[in-house]
Amino acid sequence: MNSSLTAISAFLGGAIVGAAAALLLAPEKGEDTRAKIKEILRKKGILCSDSEIDALVEQLTTEIND
C-alpha cells in the first residue's frame, strides 16, 4: 500500500513540475506565466505567495537550463 501511494505521489509531483515547465517554455510574458502557475496551484489546493511562485520559476528555469 505504501509503495503505491509513493508511486502516485511521484507521478503527481512529476505532472505538476512538467506542467510548470511547459508553461515556462510557452511564448508568453513572465507575468502571465506566473499567474497561470499560481492559478493551477490554487485549483489544486496549493496556496502560494508571489515570492514563492518566483522561487519556483527560478528553480525550474535553473533545472531546465542545466
C-alpha positions in Angstrom: 0.0 0.0 0.0 2.8 2.4 0.9 4.7 1.8 -2.4 1.5 2.5 -4.5 1.0 5.8 -2.5 4.6 6.7 -3.1 4.3 6.0 -6.9 1.1 8.1 -7.1 2.8 10.9 -5.2 5.8 10.8 -7.5 3.6 10.8 -10.6 1.5 13.8 -9.4 4.7 15.6 -8.5 6.2 14.9 -11.9 3.0 16.0 -13.6 3.0 19.4 -11.7 6.6 20.0 -12.5 6.1 19.0 -16.1 3.1 21.4 -16.4 5.0 24.2 -14.9 8.0 23.6 -17.2 5.6 23.6 -20.2 4.2 26.9 -19.1 7.6 28.3 -18.6 8.6 27.4 -22.1 5.5 28.8 -23.7 5.9 32.1 -25.6 4.2 34.3 -23.1 5.2 37.1 -20.8 6.6 36.1 -17.4 3.8 37.8 -15.6 1.2 35.8 -17.5 3.1 32.6 -16.9 3.4 33.2 -13.2 -0.3 34.0 -13.0 -1.1 30.7 -14.8 1.1 28.7 -12.5 -0.5 30.4 -9.4 -4.0 29.6 -10.7 -3.2 26.0 -11.4 -1.7 25.5 -8.0 -4.7 27.3 -6.4 -7.1 24.9 -8.2 -5.1 22.0 -6.7 -5.5 23.5 -3.2 -1.9 24.8 -3.0 -1.7 28.4 -1.9 1.5 30.2 -2.8 2.6 33.8 -2.4 4.1 35.7 -5.3 7.6 35.3 -3.8 7.1 31.5 -3.6 6.0 31.5 -7.3 9.1 33.5 -8.2 11.3 31.0 -6.3 9.5 28.1 -8.1 10.0 29.7 -11.5 13.7 30.4 -10.7 14.2 26.8 -9.6 12.5 25.3 -12.6 14.4 27.6 -15.0 17.7 26.6 -13.4 16.8 22.9 -13.7 15.7 23.2 -17.3 18.9 25.2 -18.3 21.3 22.7 -16.7 
